[in-house]
Amino acid sequence: MTAMKQEAWEWLKAIIIGLLIIAIIRSFLITNYAVSGYSMEPTLRNSDKVLVSKISYKIGEIDRLDVLVFHSDDNEDFVKRVIGIPGDLVMYKDDTLFINNKRVEEPYLQSYDAYRNPEDRLTENFTLETITGAVRIPADSYFVLGDNRRQSLDSRYFQFVNKEDVVGKVVARYWPLESATINFSGENPE
């Protein structure tokens, strides 16, 4: 083999190995998504690009207030925030979230005027039972809401997300660069 053919063969092997590594990473570890819509504002905005860890929930548990991606059907995936996990009792009263009868702070909502103005509701009052008919969240199911409660198609409409439909946890926003973050708790929502 000539030196030029040897060099071409080495480059071809490197490219093939690189593509295989990328395919394995995207299939089993991490993938990227583009946010479509306004249901997670201000945490995530339309056209934001995020990284989703597919392995997070294979080795760990889904926690309250995680931001995750799940399959809504064969053609569409949603990104929402986990509000309730299996066994939880969920209620909203006067724009305040109660889980298992304890008040839960939602710092990711604090940039909304409605959050600060008691006459202007961000989230309507409800109990889990009035929305789903269930008193508590069933096993292997999650109750999710968009951060933009007024413009979110979420568990208030389609009830629970099954664990088997969860793609993974949103671990980073990488685009736009000036908004890149790994913080989805809402401590600095703007």
KAVENRA-V945376 format. One line per field, one symbol per residue. ss: DSSP state (~ for helix, > for strand, _ for the rest). phi: phi as a letter, one per 30 degrees, with the letter a starting at -180 (. if undefined). psi: psi as a letter, one per 30 degrees, with the letter a starting at -180 (. if undefined). Layout:
BEGIN
ss->???
phi->???
psi->???
END
This chain:
BEGIN
ss->__~~~~~~~~~~~~~~~~~~~~~~~~~~~>>>>>______________>>>>>__~~~~_______>>>>>_____>>>>>>>>_____>>>>__>>>>__>>>__~~~___~~~~_________>>~~~~~________>>>>>___~~~___~~~~__>>~~~>>>>>>>>>>_~~~_>_________
phi->.ddddddddddddddddddddddddddccbbcbcdbjcdcdddbceidcbccddcecdcbcdceidcbcbdcadcbcccbcdcbcejdccacbhhbdbchicdbdbddcdddeddccddcddbddacedddcicdbddehbbcbbddcedbbdbddcciccdedcddlcdcaccbdedceabccdjdbdc
psi->kleeeeeeeeeeeeeeeeeeeeeeeeefeklllkkjagfgkfeklkfkklkkjffefefalklkgkklklkfaffkklklkkeklkflkkkkkhgkkkkhgkkkkifffffkefefjffjkeklklleefeffkelklkglkkkllfiffhkjaffegclkkeffkeakjfkkfklefgklgjgfgeif.
END
